[in-house]
Amino acid sequence: MARGTHDPLHRHVPDNQQRLADGQRITWVSVGVNLVLTVMQMVVGFLAHSQSLMADAMHTFADIISDGFVLYANRKGAEAADDAHPYGHGRYETAASLVLGLLLVGTGVGILVSAAGRLSNLDSLPPVGVAALWAALLTLIAKEGLFRYMLITAERLRSPMLVANAWHARADALSSLVVAAGIGGALLGFNFADGVAAIVVGAMIVRAGLRFAWDAMSELIDTGLSAEEVTAIRQTVTATPGVLGLHEMRTRYMAHQVLVDAHVQVDPHISVSEGHWIAETARKSVLEKHPEVLDVLVHIDAENDVLGNASLKLPARSMLLRHLRSLLQCEPPNFEQTTLHYLGPRAEADVFFPTAFLEAHQLTVTVLRQRLADVLPNDALFSEVRVHQA
């Protein structure tokens, strides 16, 4: 199933332990059903001389192998984050989905090659027995029921791997329908029908495998969310009090969940702690309103740095303060408490002078402001310096 075509955004996401238990349960059910069907198809297909039923048996056997991958990946994916995997182990599910897809492709190609070989020797093939038709119909019913059962649970768990495994079962059901049609044609005297059905089944398996492998590869190369999903998250971030703009946001899948990076613009004159509060508030809002999101990294910007980050060319605080002393022609007490604002190619500053200091040095705020007014228009480092009397 392609990204963005299944579950709505705001469905509840179960915790890892619940996902593990439910995922293991439906997969073991799949193993049991497929094991019984494989034995039946192999025995009946051999005795009834049905190439397509034997091909479908190989398809079913591939399901058992793929279920083994799912069981392992589902258990590993539920493990908590650690030092080596700080974002958790969700990508195990992605890797398993890729393996499932490649396994399907290999199985389908093998069936195509075998069917093509048998079609070239139709005259030497024995007639197909009627038991093959009943076996195909029974397989069709069993796999369609298995698909519906697995898909309901997989979508509730929001697991791409389990969804892929469910649709694998649907591909099996469709292939069984083709097999039944091919066997029916062979029983009516069209000897080639069984072989043609095997070829159709092989092509369906290859197509399903390529689709699942492509979805897994899209996640592994960090494909982002759909435009609609991105817009919904952007609206949540920009609605946060204190957010003036959102000029860059990146998203990527981590198995059944999503990671988000956002650059948020705030008032450049607020404190660091207020900027942090805005960032954490935005992060909390996204996690609450978008349960598919695993984590959000909010980067606070004082300006839209997408247009250029000229402030990086400014010197460090110590050099700016040294230059500010020369502009003021004095050194106020507690000068390290001066607030600097790195905005654009030139900085701004707020300097606080205690009344006692001004009186002791026979200075006034007006005098200091006049000194700055005389030099700031041509200054290379400061665009504005605000003087305050504390």
N, C-alpha and C positions, 0 to 999 in steps of 0.2 A: 504494500500500500504506500502511495507516495506521501511525502510530507505535506501537512496542511489539509489533507483530504479526509481525515478521520475526526476524532473527538473534538468538540468545542473547547475553547480555551479554559473555561472556568469550572471544569469538572474537578471534584475532589480527588487528590492524589493520596493513596494509602501510604502508610509508612513502610520502611524497607522490610521489616519483619513480616508484615501482612502481605506485601508483594511477593516475598520469598515463598511463604506458605501457599498462597493461591497459585502462584506460577508453577511451583513444584507439583501441586495436586493435578492441575489440568494437563501438565506434561506427562505425568505418570499414566493418566487415563489414556492419553494419546498413544503411549508406548504399548499399553495392553491391547487396545483396539487394533493397532497396526500389526502387532505380533500375530494375533489370531488371523487377520486378513491376509497377511503374507503367506502363512502356511497354507491357508485354504486356496489362495490364488495359484500358488506354485503347484500344489497337488492336482487341482482341477485343470489348470492350464496345461500341465504335462499330459494328463490322461485324456483330455479332450482335444489335444493338438491345437490349442489356441495361442498363436504368437502374441496377439495383443494382450491377452490376459496374463501371459508370462511377463510381458513388458510392464504391465501395471503392477505385477507382483514386485518387480525390481524397484519400481517407483515407491511402493509401499515400504519395502525394506530400507530404502534411502531415508524414509521418514523416521524409522527407528533410530538410525544413526544420527540424524539431525536432532531428534529429541534428546539424545545423549549430550550433544553440544548445548542445547537449551538448558538442560538440567544443571550442567556445570556453570554456564555463564550466569544463569539466574541466581545461583548460590553465591558466586563471586561478586556479582553486581550488587548484592545486598550488603556486602561488607562495608563497615564504616571507613571514613577517610583516615589515612595514616600519613606518615612523613613522606613516603614514596608516592602516595596518591592523594594529594591534598584536596582534590575535588571529588574523591570517592572512586569507586570501581565501576561506574556505569558504562564505561567504554568496553567492558568485557561483553556486554550485551550487543554492542555495535559490531565488535569483532565476530561474535557468534552469528549475527545476521549476515555478515559478509561470507562466512564459511558456508552457511546454509545455502546462500545464493549460488556460490561456486559449485557446491555439491549437486544442486539441482541441474545446473548447466551440464556438468559431467555426466550425470545420469541420463539426461535427455539426449545428449550427443550419442552415447552408447546405444540407446534404443533406436535412434535414427539409422545408425550404421547397420545394426542387426536387421532391422525391418527392411531396409533397402536390399540387403543381401538375400533375404528370403523371397522378396517380391520378384527377384530375377530368376527364381526356380519354382514358380507356381505349380508346374505340372507334377513335380515330385512331392508336393505337400499332401499329407493325409487330410481328409475332411474334418471339419471342426464339429465337436460333439455338443449336444444341446445343454449339457451340464455347465458349459462355459458361460452360456447366457445367464443362467440363474446365479452363478457365482458373481458375474459382473453386476447384475442388478442388486444383489445383496451388498456388494462392496459399495455401490453408489449410495444406497440408503445409509449405510453405516458411516461413510465419510462425510456426507452432507450433514448428518446429525452431529458428528464430531466437530465439524467446522463451526456450526452455529454455537455450540457449547463453548468452544475455545475462544471465539471472537468476542463474545459478551464479556468474558472474564478479562481478556487481553486489553480491550478498550477501557474497561474500568480501571485497570492497573496502569494504563497509559504506557505500555511497554512495546516499543517498535519490534523487538525481537519476538515477543509472544504474538503480536499481530501478524508478523511475517509467518510464524509457524502455523497460525490459524488459517491464513490464506493459502498456505502450503496444502493444508487439508482440503480447502475448497478446490484447488487445482487438481488434487487427487479425485475429488468427486466428479469434476468435469471430465477428467480423463477416463474415469469409469463409465461415464455416459457415452463417450466416444467408443470405448471398448465394447459396450453393449450393442451399440449401433453396428459396429464392424462385425461382431459375431453374428448378429441377426442377419446382416447381408450375406455372410458366408453360409449360413444355414439355408438361405433362400437360393443358393447356387452361385453367388458371386464370390468366387474363391479369393479374389484380390482384396475384398473388403476388410478382412481381418488384418492383412498387412498394412493397408492404407490407414486403418484405425491406429495401428501401432505407430506409424509415422506421425499422425496428428498428435497422438499422446506425447511423443518425444518432442515435437515442436512446442507444445504447450508447456512442457516442463522446462525447456531451455528459456522460453520467454519469461516464465515466472522467476527462474533463477537470476536472469539478467536484471530484472526489475528490483529484486531484493538486494542484489549485490550493489546496484547503482545507488539505492537509498542509503546503504551502509557507507559506501564510499563518500557520498555527499556529506554525511555527518563527520567522517574522519578527516575531511578537508575543511571542516568548520564552515559549512554552509549555514547561512543565517535563516531567521524565521521569515515567514511570508510577510508581504507588505502590510496586510491587515493586522497581523499579530504585532508587528513593530509599531504601527500607529497606535494601537491600544496601549502599549507600554509607555510610549512617548507621552500620551495624554495623561497617564497617571503621574509621571515624573514632573511634567510642566505644571500640573495642578497643585504641586506641593508649595506651601507658603514659603516665600523667600526665593524661589527659583525664578530668575528673570529670563532664562533661555536655556535651550538644550541644543547645542550645535554639533554634537557627535554622539552616536549611540551604536554600539556593535553587539550582535547577538550570535550565539552558536549553540548547537545542541550538545547535550551530554546524556546520551541514551534517551530516557523518557523525560528528562528535564532540560532546562535552558539556563545558560549563563549570559549575563548582561553587563556591558561596560557602558557607562554614560558620562559625558562631560557636561556639567551643569554650570551655568553662569549665575553668579550672585552679585549683590552690591559690593563693589570693591573696597568700601570703607568700613565694612563690618568686621568684627573680631574673628580670630581663628576659631574660637569655640562656637560662635554663632554659625559660621560656615560649616563646621562639623555637624552641628545640630541639624542644619538643613539637609546635609548629605544623608545622615542617618534616618531622618524623617522620610526622605524620598525613597531610600532603600526599603524601609519598613512598609511603606505604602505599596510598592511593587510586589513584595513578597506576600502581602496579605491579599491583594486583588488579583494576582496572577499566580495561582498555586503551582503552575508548571515550571516556574522560575526557581532554580536551585539557589542562586546567589546573585547579588548585584554589586558591582564595584562602581561607586560614584566618585568622580574626580571633580573637585571644585575649581572653577576658573573665575578670575576677577574680570576677565574680558573674553571676547570671542577670539581665541587663539587660532582658530581655523584660518582667519584672515592674516595670520602672521604673529609670531611671538617676539616682537621687537624688544620687550623688556629683558630678554635673556642677554642682551648686549650691555645692560647696565652692570656696574661693579657691585661687589658685595656690600653688606651693611656697614662694615667698618670704614670703607673708603667713602661711602656716601655721607656718613656722619662727619668725617674729617672735612669733606668739602662743605658741608652745611655749616660748620663752625666758621669757616672763612666767610661765608655769605652773611652770617649773622654778626660777625666781628666780635663774638663773645662765646663763652662756653657756659651754658646754663647748668644748674645742678640736675642730677638724675637724667642726664642726656640720653642714657641708654633706653629710657622709657619713651623716647620719641617714636612715633608710629610712622613707618615708611610704607608707601604704596607703589609697588612696581607696576606701572600702567603705561603701556606703549613705549616709545623710545625715550621718554623722560619720566622721572619719578615724581611723586608728591610726598609731602611730609606734614605731620601735625606735631608742633613743638609746644611744650607747656612750661611756662615760667611762673614760679611762685611769686606772690606779691612781695614777700620779704626780700627776695633776690633783686627784683626790679627796683625797690626803694633803696637797697644798699648800693646799687651801682648807678643810681640816678637814671634809670631807663624807664621807658614806657612802651606799651605794646604798639602804640602809634609810631614811635621812633623805629622800632624793630621792623615793623611792616614797611616803613618807608625805605629802609636799607634794602630790604628784599625787592621792593618795587623797582629800585634803581638797577639791580643786577640780574633779576630773573629773566627778563625778556630775551637776553642773549646767552643765558646759561645753558650748557650742554647736558647737564645731568638732571636739573629740576625744572618742572613746568609750573609748579605751585607749591608754596610753603605757607601753611596756616599757623599763625602765632596765637597762643591762648594764654590767658592769665589764670593761673590756678588758685 
